[in-house]
Amino acid sequence: MGPNLKVNYTGCAICDSTWGDLWDKVEGERLFFCCDVCLVQFRQLVERVKAETGWDHIDTLDIAGDRRGRTCRAVCNGVAYRCSFAFNAEGSIREFAKVGDRAA
């Protein structure tokens, strides 16, 4: 595992909500989640990005969007991976598409 994962939100790691009180360790970093569904979504996103890229860790994960669909920029060792994704009501990935690769 590489360095601790950094995220762009100060609230929930996937949706930026500030209600709730769920904390869990993901990729070496203790992160806040507003609910169990967001925790499931975040873990699935991390695992999917790692599976798509072959990375063993993610250094930073920047997420934008809302419940209808989100985009993500993940970085590992200076290489960026961009994707778009959406989840179903249970938190499983419903749609996932690579947007492009660029230097970080």
N, CA, C and O atoms as a Tinker XYZ file with bonds, in Angstrom:
   416  protein
     1  N      0.844000   -1.182000    0.000000    73     2
     2  CA     0.000000    0.000000    0.000000    64     1     3
     3  C      0.881000    1.234000    0.000000    63     2     4     5
     4  O      1.908000    1.273000    0.678000    81     3
     5  N      0.486000    2.223000   -0.747000    73     3     6
     6  CA     1.238000    3.458000   -0.859000    64     5     7
     7  C      0.872000    4.431000    0.241000    63     6     8     9
     8  O      0.356000    4.039000    1.287000    81     7
     9  N      1.143000    5.705000   -0.004000    73     7    10
    10  CA     0.817000    6.730000    0.977000    64     9    11
    11  C     -0.685000    6.800000    1.219000    63    10    12    13
    12  O     -1.476000    6.255000    0.448000    81    11
    13  N     -1.066000    7.472000    2.287000    73    11    14
    14  CA    -2.484000    7.590000    2.618000    64    13    15
    15  C     -3.251000    8.309000    1.525000    63    14    16    17
    16  O     -2.752000    9.252000    0.912000    81    15
    17  N     -4.459000    7.855000    1.293000    73    15    18
    18  CA    -5.350000    8.413000    0.283000    64    17    19
    19  C     -5.831000    9.798000    0.707000    63    18    20    21
    20  O     -6.259000    9.989000    1.845000    81    19
    21  N     -5.762000   10.748000   -0.196000    73    19    22
    22  CA    -6.272000   12.093000    0.041000    64    21    23
    23  C     -7.506000   12.313000   -0.825000    63    22    24    25
    24  O     -7.518000   11.953000   -2.002000    81    23
    25  N     -8.540000   12.903000   -0.241000    73    23    26
    26  CA    -9.780000   13.180000   -0.970000    64    25    27
    27  C    -10.047000   14.678000   -0.977000    63    26    28    29
    28  O     -9.494000   15.416000   -0.162000    81    27
    29  N    -10.901000   15.128000   -1.907000    73    27    30
    30  CA   -11.147000   16.555000   -2.061000    64    29    31
    31  C    -12.279000   17.094000   -1.197000    63    30    32    33
    32  O    -12.469000   18.309000   -1.149000    81    31
    33  N    -13.028000   16.255000   -0.524000    73    31    34
    34  CA   -14.149000   16.726000    0.276000    64    33    35
    35  C    -13.773000   16.831000    1.753000    63    34    36    37
    36  O    -12.947000   16.064000    2.249000    81    35
    37  N    -14.385000   17.785000    2.445000    73    35    38
    38  CA   -14.195000   17.889000    3.892000    64    37    39
    39  C    -15.311000   17.160000    4.637000    63    38    40    41
    40  O    -15.140000   16.814000    5.806000    81    39
    41  N    -16.450000   16.919000    3.983000    73    39    42
    42  CA   -17.547000   16.140000    4.559000    64    41    43
    43  C    -17.388000   14.683000    4.157000    63    42    44    45
    44  O    -16.272000   14.168000    4.088000    81    43
    45  N    -18.500000   14.028000    3.894000    73    43    46
    46  CA   -18.497000   12.633000    3.452000    64    45    47
    47  C    -17.566000   12.476000    2.245000    63    46    48    49
    48  O    -17.593000   13.299000    1.330000    81    47
    49  N    -16.756000   11.434000    2.242000    73    47    50
    50  CA   -15.741000   11.242000    1.203000    64    49    51
    51  C    -16.329000   11.063000   -0.189000    63    50    52    53
    52  O    -15.621000   11.275000   -1.174000    81    51
    53  N    -17.612000   10.675000   -0.308000    73    51    54
    54  CA   -18.199000   10.472000   -1.633000    64    53    55
    55  C    -19.196000   11.574000   -2.011000    63    54    56    57
    56  O    -19.304000   11.920000   -3.188000    81    55
    57  N    -19.929000   12.133000   -1.033000    73    55    58
    58  CA   -20.974000   13.107000   -1.385000    64    57    59
    59  C    -20.816000   14.462000   -0.705000    63    58    60    61
    60  O    -21.550000   15.396000   -1.027000    81    59
    61  N    -19.884000   14.587000    0.217000    73    59    62
    62  CA   -19.578000   15.827000    0.924000    64    61    63
    63  C    -20.642000   16.243000    1.929000    63    62    64    65
    64  O    -20.584000   17.361000    2.440000    81    63
    65  N    -21.616000   15.381000    2.234000    73    63    66
    66  CA   -22.602000   15.696000    3.277000    64    65    67
    67  C    -21.892000   15.756000    4.630000    63    66    68    69
    68  O    -20.853000   15.126000    4.828000    81    67
    69  N    -22.467000   16.520000    5.550000    73    67    70
    70  CA   -21.836000   16.667000    6.863000    64    69    71
    71  C    -22.627000   16.000000    7.992000    63    70    72    73
    72  O    -22.188000   16.013000    9.142000    81    71
    73  N    -23.783000   15.421000    7.675000    73    71    74
    74  CA   -24.546000   14.718000    8.706000    64    73    75
    75  C    -23.981000   13.307000    8.864000    63    74    76    77
    76  O    -23.192000   12.866000    8.029000    81    75
    77  N    -24.367000   12.607000    9.902000    73    75    78
    78  CA   -23.914000   11.244000   10.138000    64    77    79
    79  C    -22.648000   11.217000   10.979000    63    78    80    81
    80  O    -22.093000   12.258000   11.332000    81    79
    81  N    -22.205000   10.012000   11.291000    73    79    82
    82  CA   -21.011000    9.860000   12.124000    64    81    83
    83  C    -20.379000    8.499000   11.881000    63    82    84    85
    84  O    -20.171000    7.729000   12.819000    81    83
    85  N    -20.076000    8.204000   10.631000    73    83    86
    86  CA   -19.483000    6.919000   10.262000    64    85    87
    87  C    -18.057000    7.164000    9.786000    63    86    88    89
    88  O    -17.832000    7.930000    8.849000    81    87
    89  N    -17.114000    6.523000   10.422000    73    87    90
    90  CA   -15.701000    6.639000   10.057000    64    89    91
    91  C    -15.175000    5.259000    9.725000    63    90    92    93
    92  O    -15.498000    4.283000   10.401000    81    91
    93  N    -14.359000    5.178000    8.675000    73    91    94
    94  CA   -13.753000    3.896000    8.321000    64    93    95
    95  C    -12.417000    4.171000    7.635000    63    94    96    97
    96  O    -12.210000    5.232000    7.048000    81    95
    97  N    -11.529000    3.207000    7.721000    73    95    98
    98  CA   -10.215000    3.341000    7.105000    64    97    99
    99  C    -10.261000    2.769000    5.694000    63    98   100   101
   100  O    -10.649000    1.619000    5.488000    81    99
   101  N     -9.857000    3.589000    4.726000    73    99   102
   102  CA    -9.810000    3.187000    3.319000    64   101   103
   103  C     -8.452000    3.612000    2.781000    63   102   104   105
   104  O     -8.079000    4.779000    2.902000    81   103
   105  N     -7.716000    2.692000    2.194000    73   103   106
   106  CA    -6.404000    2.993000    1.622000    64   105   107
   107  C     -5.490000    3.692000    2.627000    63   106   108   109
   108  O     -4.741000    4.598000    2.261000    81   107
   109  N     -5.550000    3.280000    3.876000    73   107   110
   110  CA    -4.654000    3.823000    4.887000    64   109   111
   111  C     -5.090000    5.134000    5.504000    63   110   112   113
   112  O     -4.377000    5.683000    6.343000    81   111
   113  N     -6.240000    5.649000    5.112000    73   111   114
   114  CA    -6.717000    6.939000    5.618000    64   113   115
   115  C     -8.063000    6.751000    6.312000    63   114   116   117
   116  O     -8.957000    6.096000    5.776000    81   115
   117  N     -8.204000    7.328000    7.505000    73   115   118
   118  CA    -9.482000    7.295000    8.223000    64   117   119
   119  C    -10.368000    8.378000    7.621000    63   118   120   121
   120  O    -10.055000    9.565000    7.718000    81   119
   121  N    -11.480000    7.970000    6.996000    73   119   122
   122  CA   -12.351000    8.888000    6.269000    64   121   123
   123  C    -13.743000    8.925000    6.883000    63   122   124   125
   124  O    -14.204000    7.950000    7.476000    81   123
   125  N    -14.400000   10.064000    6.729000    73   123   126
   126  CA   -15.764000   10.266000    7.198000    64   125   127
   127  C    -16.757000    9.931000    6.091000    63   126   128   129
   128  O    -16.546000   10.290000    4.933000    81   127
   129  N    -17.835000    9.245000    6.447000    73   127   130
   130  CA   -18.944000    8.948000    5.540000    64   129   131
   131  C    -20.237000    9.291000    6.262000    63   130   132   133
   132  O    -20.352000    9.103000    7.473000    81   131
   133  N    -21.208000    9.796000    5.509000    73   131   134
   134  CA   -22.480000   10.164000    6.134000    64   133   135
   135  C    -23.348000    8.945000    6.408000    63   134   136   137
   136  O    -24.194000    8.977000    7.302000    81   135
   137  N    -23.149000    7.852000    5.638000    73   135   138
   138  CA   -24.007000    6.677000    5.795000    64   137   139
   139  C    -23.310000    5.430000    5.251000    63   138   140   141
   140  O    -22.277000    5.524000    4.588000    81   139
   141  N    -23.879000    4.280000    5.534000    73   139   142
   142  CA   -23.328000    3.005000    5.064000    64   141   143
   143  C    -23.293000    2.919000    3.542000    63   142   144   145
   144  O    -22.358000    2.351000    2.976000    81   143
   145  N    -24.302000    3.478000    2.873000    73   143   146
   146  CA   -24.351000    3.412000    1.410000    64   145   147
   147  C    -23.160000    4.163000    0.809000    63   146   148   149
   148  O    -22.536000    3.674000   -0.133000    81   147
   149  N    -22.844000    5.331000    1.337000    73   147   150
   150  CA   -21.703000    6.085000    0.812000    64   149   151
   151  C    -20.391000    5.340000    1.056000    63   150   152   153
   152  O    -19.494000    5.383000    0.214000    81   151
   153  N    -20.270000    4.672000    2.176000    73   151   154
   154  CA   -19.073000    3.871000    2.441000    64   153   155
   155  C    -18.942000    2.756000    1.408000    63   154   156   157
   156  O    -17.858000    2.533000    0.869000    81   155
   157  N    -20.034000    2.060000    1.132000    73   155   158
   158  CA   -20.028000    0.996000    0.118000    64   157   159
   159  C    -19.654000    1.569000   -1.243000    63   158   160   161
   160  O    -18.833000    0.990000   -1.955000    81   159
   161  N    -20.246000    2.696000   -1.608000    73   159   162
   162  CA   -19.959000    3.330000   -2.890000    64   161   163
   163  C    -18.481000    3.692000   -3.003000    63   162   164   165
   164  O    -17.849000    3.417000   -4.023000    81   163
   165  N    -17.937000    4.300000   -1.972000    73   163   166
   166  CA   -16.549000    4.732000   -2.008000    64   165   167
   167  C    -15.603000    3.544000   -2.133000    63   166   168   169
   168  O    -14.670000    3.570000   -2.936000    81   167
   169  N    -15.841000    2.510000   -1.345000    73   167   170
   170  CA   -14.987000    1.314000   -1.432000    64   169   171
   171  C    -15.059000    0.685000   -2.822000    63   170   172   173
   172  O    -14.037000    0.267000   -3.366000    81   171
   173  N    -16.258000    0.616000   -3.396000    73   171   174
   174  CA   -16.401000    0.045000   -4.738000    64   173   175
   175  C    -15.696000    0.904000   -5.775000    63   174   176   177
   176  O    -15.082000    0.372000   -6.700000    81   175
   177  N    -15.774000    2.226000   -5.639000    73   175   178
   178  CA   -15.084000    3.109000   -6.572000    64   177   179
   179  C    -13.574000    2.908000   -6.491000    63   178   180   181
   180  O    -12.910000    2.784000   -7.521000    81   179
   181  N    -13.032000    2.876000   -5.292000    73   179   182
   182  CA   -11.592000    2.675000   -5.115000    64   181   183
   183  C    -11.155000    1.349000   -5.734000    63   182   184   185
   184  O    -10.164000    1.303000   -6.463000    81   183
   185  N    -11.878000    0.285000   -5.451000    73   183   186
   186  CA   -11.517000   -1.029000   -5.991000    64   185   187
   187  C    -11.647000   -1.073000   -7.510000    63   186   188   189
   188  O    -10.826000   -1.696000   -8.183000    81   187
   189  N    -12.669000   -0.419000   -8.054000    73   187   190
   190  CA   -12.854000   -0.408000   -9.511000    64   189   191
   191  C    -11.735000    0.361000  -10.201000    63   190   192   193
   192  O    -11.207000   -0.091000  -11.216000    81   191
   193  N    -11.368000    1.528000   -9.654000    73   191   194
   194  CA   -10.273000    2.304000  -10.238000    64   193   195
   195  C     -8.977000    1.500000  -10.184000    63   194   196   197
   196  O     -8.229000    1.472000  -11.161000    81   195
   197  N     -8.708000    0.859000   -9.077000    73   195   198
   198  CA    -7.491000    0.046000   -8.959000    64   197   199
   199  C     -7.517000   -1.122000   -9.942000    63   198   200   201
   200  O     -6.487000   -1.458000  -10.525000    81   199
   201  N     -8.670000   -1.737000  -10.130000    73   199   202
   202  CA    -8.787000   -2.858000  -11.075000    64   201   203
   203  C     -8.601000   -2.377000  -12.519000    63   202   204   205
   204  O     -7.949000   -3.051000  -13.317000    81   203
   205  N     -9.165000   -1.226000  -12.851000    73   203   206
   206  CA    -9.056000   -0.692000  -14.209000    64   205   207
   207  C     -7.627000   -0.260000  -14.546000    63   206   208   209
   208  O     -7.189000   -0.388000  -15.689000    81   207
   209  N     -6.908000    0.249000  -13.551000    73   207   210
   210  CA    -5.574000    0.808000  -13.792000    64   209   211
   211  C     -4.435000   -0.156000  -13.492000    63   210   212   213
   212  O     -3.332000    0.005000  -14.013000    81   211
   213  N     -4.694000   -1.156000  -12.659000    73   211   214
   214  CA    -3.630000   -2.048000  -12.210000    64   213   215
   215  C     -2.818000   -1.465000  -11.062000    63   214   216   217
   216  O     -1.811000   -2.047000  -10.659000    81   215
   217  N     -3.240000   -0.328000  -10.535000    73   215   218
   218  CA    -2.540000    0.305000   -9.423000    64   217   219
   219  C     -2.725000   -0.500000   -8.146000    63   218   220   221
   220  O     -3.745000   -1.162000   -7.958000    81   219
   221  N     -1.719000   -0.436000   -7.266000    73   219   222
   222  CA    -1.857000   -1.088000   -5.963000    64   221   223
   223  C     -2.345000   -0.117000   -4.894000    63   222   224   225
   224  O     -2.693000   -0.533000   -3.789000    81   223
   225  N     -2.372000    1.180000   -5.220000    73   223   226
   226  CA    -2.888000    2.198000   -4.303000    64   225   227
   227  C     -3.319000    3.418000   -5.108000    63   226   228   229
   228  O     -3.045000    3.520000   -6.304000    81   227
   229  N     -3.991000    4.331000   -4.439000    73   227   230
   230  CA    -4.392000    5.610000   -5.023000    64   229   231
   231  C     -3.893000    6.702000   -4.085000    63   230   232   233
   232  O     -4.133000    6.646000   -2.879000    81   231
   233  N     -3.201000    7.692000   -4.636000    73   231   234
   234  CA    -2.687000    8.790000   -3.814000    64   233   235
   235  C     -3.762000    9.833000   -3.535000    63   234   236   237
   236  O     -3.947000   10.248000   -2.391000    81   235
   237  N     -4.469000   10.254000   -4.578000    73   235   238
   238  CA    -5.539000   11.237000   -4.412000    64   237   239
   239  C     -6.755000   10.832000   -5.232000    63   238   240   241
   240  O     -6.639000   10.190000   -6.276000    81   239
   241  N     -7.911000   11.219000   -4.738000    73   239   242
   242  CA    -9.172000   10.914000   -5.403000    64   241   243
   243  C    -10.050000   12.160000   -5.313000    63   242   244   245
   244  O    -10.499000   12.531000   -4.229000    81   243
   245  N    -10.291000   12.802000   -6.451000    73   243   246
   246  CA   -11.141000   13.995000   -6.508000    64   245   247
   247  C    -12.448000   13.620000   -7.186000    63   246   248   249
   248  O    -12.460000   13.144000   -8.321000    81   247
   249  N    -13.547000   13.839000   -6.477000    73   247   250
   250  CA   -14.871000   13.443000   -6.953000    64   249   251
   251  C    -15.736000   14.688000   -7.122000    63   250   252   253
   252  O    -15.702000   15.591000   -6.286000    81   251
   253  N    -16.513000   14.733000   -8.211000    73   251   254
   254  CA   -17.466000   15.819000   -8.441000    64   253   255
   255  C    -18.771000   15.204000   -8.929000    63   254   256   257
   256  O    -18.777000   14.114000   -9.500000    81   255
   257  N    -19.866000   15.906000   -8.703000    73   255   258
   258  CA   -21.161000   15.431000   -9.186000    64   257   259
   259  C    -22.129000   15.194000   -8.052000    63   258   260   261
   260  O    -21.917000   15.650000   -6.928000    81   259
   261  N    -23.198000   14.475000   -8.357000    73   259   262
   262  CA   -24.219000   14.191000   -7.359000    64   261   263
   263  C    -24.766000   12.786000   -7.560000    63   262   264   265
   264  O    -24.175000   11.989000   -8.290000    81   263
   265  N    -25.880000   12.478000   -6.926000    73   263   266
   266  CA   -26.419000   11.113000   -6.948000    64   265   267
   267  C    -26.785000   10.625000   -8.352000    63   266   268   269
   268  O    -26.880000    9.419000   -8.582000    81   267
   269  N    -26.989000   11.546000   -9.283000    73   267   270
   270  CA   -27.342000   11.152000  -10.651000    64   269   271
   271  C    -26.126000   10.689000  -11.452000    63   270   272   273
   272  O    -26.260000    9.957000  -12.433000    81   271
   273  N    -24.952000   11.119000  -11.031000    73   271   274
   274  CA   -23.726000   10.732000  -11.720000    64   273   275
   275  C    -22.564000   11.582000  -11.258000    63   274   276   277
   276  O    -22.733000   12.755000  -10.924000    81   275
   277  N    -21.399000   10.995000  -11.240000    73   275   278
   278  CA   -20.219000   11.688000  -10.750000    64   277   279
   279  C    -19.046000   11.466000  -11.701000    63   278   280   281
   280  O    -19.046000   10.548000  -12.522000    81   279
   281  N    -18.062000   12.326000  -11.565000    73   279   282
   282  CA   -16.796000   12.142000  -12.253000    64   281   283
   283  C    -15.713000   12.031000  -11.194000    63   282   284   285
   284  O    -15.885000   12.465000  -10.055000    81   283
   285  N    -14.607000   11.447000  -11.590000    73   283   286
   286  CA   -13.532000   11.208000  -10.641000    64   285   287
   287  C    -12.193000   11.393000  -11.342000    63   286   288   289
   288  O    -12.028000   11.031000  -12.507000    81   287
   289  N    -11.255000   11.954000  -10.619000    73   287   290
   290  CA    -9.864000   12.027000  -11.065000    64   289   291
   291  C     -9.037000   11.370000   -9.979000    63   290   292   293
   292  O     -8.918000   11.897000   -8.873000    81   291
   293  N     -8.468000   10.223000  -10.293000    73   291   294
   294  CA    -7.608000    9.490000   -9.364000    64   293   295
   295  C     -6.165000    9.659000   -9.809000    63   294   296   297
   296  O     -5.882000    9.689000  -11.006000    81   295
   297  N     -5.248000    9.768000   -8.846000    73   295   298
   298  CA    -3.833000    9.924000   -9.162000    64   297   299
   299  C     -3.030000    8.916000   -8.360000    63   298   300   301
   300  O     -3.254000    8.716000   -7.167000    81   299
   301  N     -2.079000    8.284000   -9.057000    73   299   302
   302  CA    -1.138000    7.359000   -8.423000    64   301   303
   303  C      0.241000    7.618000   -9.025000    63   302   304   305
   304  O      0.429000    7.507000  -10.236000    81   303
   305  N      1.195000    7.961000   -8.175000    73   303   306
   306  CA     2.571000    8.200000   -8.621000    64   305   307
   307  C      2.647000    9.180000   -9.793000    63   306   308   309
   308  O      3.437000    8.980000  -10.716000    81   307
   309  N      1.838000   10.230000   -9.761000    73   307   310
   310  CA     1.881000   11.267000  -10.787000    64   309   311
   311  C      1.094000   10.983000  -12.050000    63   310   312   313
   312  O      1.068000   11.819000  -12.953000    81   311
   313  N      0.450000    9.826000  -12.142000    73   311   314
   314  CA    -0.352000    9.478000  -13.311000    64   313   315
   315  C     -1.831000    9.595000  -12.930000    63   314   316   317
   316  O     -2.265000    9.056000  -11.912000    81   315
   317  N     -2.597000   10.307000  -13.761000    73   315   318
   318  CA    -4.015000   10.515000  -13.476000    64   317   319
   319  C     -4.883000    9.574000  -14.308000    63   318   320   321
   320  O     -4.549000    9.228000  -15.441000    81   319
   321  N     -5.994000    9.175000  -13.719000    73   319   322
   322  CA    -7.009000    8.356000  -14.388000    64   321   323
   323  C     -8.342000    9.045000  -14.144000    63   322   324   325
   324  O     -8.675000    9.364000  -13.003000    81   323
   325  N     -9.104000    9.277000  -15.201000    73   323   326
   326  CA   -10.399000    9.946000  -15.075000    64   325   327
   327  C    -11.514000    9.002000  -15.498000    63   326   328   329
   328  O    -11.386000    8.238000  -16.454000    81   327
   329  N    -12.618000    9.079000  -14.749000    73   327   330
   330  CA   -13.757000    8.230000  -15.078000    64   329   331
   331  C    -15.047000    8.929000  -14.675000    63   330   332   333
   332  O    -15.055000    9.886000  -13.901000    81   331
   333  N    -16.134000    8.411000  -15.232000    73   331   334
   334  CA   -17.462000    8.834000  -14.807000    64   333   335
   335  C    -18.165000    7.589000  -14.296000    63   334   336   337
   336  O    -17.885000    6.478000  -14.747000    81   335
   337  N    -19.078000    7.778000  -13.353000    73   335   338
   338  CA   -19.728000    6.623000  -12.741000    64   337   339
   339  C    -21.045000    7.023000  -12.099000    63   338   340   341
   340  O    -21.291000    8.198000  -11.824000    81   339
   341  N    -21.875000    6.034000  -11.869000    73   339   342
   342  CA   -23.137000    6.214000  -11.150000    64   341   343
   343  C    -23.392000    4.939000  -10.362000    63   342   344   345
   344  O    -22.931000    3.860000  -10.733000    81   343
   345  N    -24.129000    5.081000   -9.276000    73   343   346
   346  CA   -24.446000    3.955000   -8.402000    64   345   347
   347  C    -25.933000    3.666000   -8.414000    63   346   348   349
   348  O    -26.734000    4.540000   -8.747000    81   347
   349  N    -26.312000    2.443000   -8.052000    73   347   350
   350  CA   -27.725000    2.143000   -7.851000    64   349   351
   351  C    -28.090000    2.479000   -6.401000    63   350   352   353
   352  O    -27.231000    2.936000   -5.647000    81   351
   353  N    -29.311000    2.268000   -6.009000    73   351   354
   354  CA   -29.791000    2.639000   -4.679000    64   353   355
   355  C    -29.091000    1.883000   -3.561000    63   354   356   357
   356  O    -29.038000    2.365000   -2.429000    81   355
   357  N    -28.556000    0.708000   -3.858000    73   355   358
   358  CA   -27.874000   -0.099000   -2.843000    64   357   359
   359  C    -26.393000    0.258000   -2.734000    63   358   360   361
   360  O    -25.700000   -0.229000   -1.841000    81   359
   361  N    -25.909000    1.101000   -3.634000    73   359   362
   362  CA   -24.512000    1.513000   -3.586000    64   361   363
   363  C    -23.601000    0.793000   -4.554000    63   362   364   365
   364  O    -22.401000    1.066000   -4.577000    81   363
   365  N    -24.126000   -0.116000   -5.352000    73   363   366
   366  CA   -23.307000   -0.813000   -6.342000    64   365   367
   367  C    -23.113000    0.056000   -7.575000    63   366   368   369
   368  O    -23.987000    0.845000   -7.933000    81   367
   369  N    -21.968000   -0.092000   -8.218000    73   367   370
   370  CA   -21.703000    0.672000   -9.437000    64   369   371
   371  C    -22.659000    0.215000  -10.533000    63   370   372   373
   372  O    -22.715000   -0.967000  -10.872000    81   371
   373  N    -23.406000    1.164000  -11.079000    73   371   374
   374  CA   -24.382000    0.895000  -12.134000    64   373   375
   375  C    -23.804000    1.243000  -13.503000    63   374   376   377
   376  O    -24.069000    0.554000  -14.487000    81   375
   377  N    -23.016000    2.313000  -13.560000    73   375   378
   378  CA   -22.373000    2.754000  -14.795000    64   377   379
   379  C    -20.939000    3.147000  -14.465000    63   378   380   381
   380  O    -20.674000    3.728000  -13.413000    81   379
   381  N    -20.012000    2.825000  -15.373000    73   379   382
   382  CA   -18.612000    3.208000  -15.177000    64   381   383
   383  C    -17.986000    3.355000  -16.548000    63   382   384   385
   384  O    -18.099000    2.463000  -17.388000    81   383
   385  N    -17.325000    4.484000  -16.776000    73   383   386
   386  CA   -16.677000    4.709000  -18.065000    64   385   387
   387  C    -15.386000    5.492000  -17.862000    63   386   388   389
   388  O    -15.352000    6.470000  -17.114000    81   387
   389  N    -14.346000    5.062000  -18.522000    73   387   390
   390  CA   -13.068000    5.771000  -18.511000    64   389   391
   391  C    -13.242000    7.056000  -19.315000    63   390   392   393
   392  O    -13.838000    7.044000  -20.392000    81   391
   393  N    -12.722000    8.159000  -18.793000    73   391   394
   394  CA   -12.786000    9.427000  -19.496000    64   393   395
   395  C    -11.456000    9.734000  -20.152000    63   394   396   397
   396  O    -11.443000   10.294000  -21.248000    81   395
   397  N    -10.338000    9.397000  -19.536000    73   395   398
   398  CA    -9.029000    9.618000  -20.155000    64   397   399
   399  C     -7.898000    9.576000  -19.166000    63   398   400   401
   400  O     -8.123000    9.658000  -17.958000    81   399
   401  N     -6.682000    9.451000  -19.659000    73   399   402
   402  CA    -5.479000    9.453000  -18.839000    64   401   403
   403  C     -4.651000   10.677000  -19.192000    63   402   404   405
   404  O     -4.524000   11.039000  -20.361000    81   403
   405  N     -4.095000   11.305000  -18.179000    73   403   406
   406  CA    -3.186000   12.442000  -18.391000    64   405   407
   407  C     -2.212000   12.493000  -17.225000    63   406   408   409
   408  O     -2.469000   11.909000  -16.173000    81   407
   409  N     -1.107000   13.181000  -17.403000    73   407   410
   410  CA    -0.182000   13.376000  -16.294000    64   409   411
   411  C     -0.870000   14.199000  -15.217000    63   410   412   413
   412  O     -1.718000   15.039000  -15.517000    81   411
   413  N     -0.514000   13.965000  -13.998000    73   411   414
   414  CA    -1.165000   14.647000  -12.868000    64   413   415
   415  C     -0.869000   16.122000  -12.817000    63   414   416
   416  O     -1.349000   16.818000  -11.923000    81   415
